[in-house]
Amino acid sequence: MNAPLRRVGVVVMILFGLLFANLNWIQAYKADEYRNSDYNGRVQVAEYDRKRGNIEVGGTAYALSKETGGKLKFQRSYPDGEVYAHVLGYKPVNLGDIGIEQVENDFLAGTSDQLIGDRVKDMFTGNKTGGGNVLLTLSKGAQATAFKELQNNRVGATRGAAIAIDPRSGAVQALVSMPSFDPNPLVSHDTEAAQTAYNKLNRDPDRPLANRALSETLPPGSTFKIVMAAAALESGIGPQTEIPAGSSYTPPTSGSPIKNAAATICPGPTGTPVTLKDAVTFSCNTGFAQLGVKLGADKVKEKARQFGFEQDDLTVGQLNEGGLPVAASRTGDMQNPDGGTDPAALAQSSIGQNNVRMTPLQGALIAASVANGGSQMRPYLVKQLLAPDRTTSYYTAKPRELRRPVSGQVAADLQDMMVSVVKKGTGENAAIKGYTVGGKTGTAQSGPDTPDHGWFIGFALDKNGTPISAVCVELERAGKGGSAEAARIAGRIMEAAIAGSGGR
């Protein structure tokens, strides 16, 4: 055989070898990926051949499947669309799924290992048993109220979030992000129409698909003063201990003075004393800025960490695994370029500005920890997993403590201060007749030429001092009156949570 033919033969053998190797690679290593791909039409048909389980709140299905009579036998439906969108998410044909639909997909689809008994039974009966049902912790009233009040807020804010939790268990009572979206067009079996609907939402500058309650981090403003007050109490400063305040304070190394929101708050020259309780009640910026410099960056950052800041792996779903991802809240840098503490940055951080960033969930957890005697329970959304025929429970939530950021005594002192905020301070709009309500407002700068964010974190206790609800409301770029409106909305959400719990 001459040389050119030998070369051609070698090339052909190499090509056959590569083809053989690729075939084995596909069969051995890529089979599962291709078989389960959203673009595999056979898989899609098989997936829609079985009725998907419900996602329910208070006995009502807010995500369910209906028969179509078409090639894809069932179509997902969301009866209350926008109200539950950021919790439920959606399960589309070709797009990526999100929310509880995603994190509980195997159980809802009936492919979970927990439901293998039903699938074995189907082999003998020829039936197609539907997927399992997911029951959520949400309160119908609290969720509806949170959605309505955010949408109809009185300061014209177009973006924001609200989340409420039961301080004793961590069960999420309400979770709403504004603006919301209708998930129904996204699950259309007309995949081109679904893609068009998704593209429109994805291009919206207000980002309606974003779950702001869990994923948005913004400067928390004066709500961070509860963390600061906790650090002060643990350093030996009592509620009635006087700290330096005054109408203006210029930190060392900075020519920019820190002032209070109004001239009537902590008036007088720099250093004029005010009690820690009054500094919280009337939201004294100058007092907390000086307090932060006195305590030092390490204490401030450590106390924030103990409340849950810097946690990167928190999720909200089941208590023992997975769930909706939560962005980490951060205290940020408080240092000079040489690594030493920058007093000006520390002072600003101590009033919830500079690089401090917080999610609404973190705000609710701070309030819940105070209300629950210093114990912070792990937040969760999934209350129970029920079999397709609803006769067997495969999972029932058993609340557990996440951390203990403060002692019982410190929590009691913080409770008293936060109740004072609602009784005679900046949080009066959150009051609920017949219940003890505590809270803290926050106004945070959003930029040099944009309106301020408005925040409120708070809790409600019954006449026996038992905590019923803890909440955080954030109105993005709400401007003047934003924090007062956030307090009003928070009060209405907690009121609805109380009604839903039987008015304990």
Summary of the structure (lengths in Angstrom):
residues: 504
radius of gyration: 27.0
end to end distance: 95.5
largest distance: 104.4
contacts: 1833
relative contact order: 0.13
helix: 40%
strand: 20%
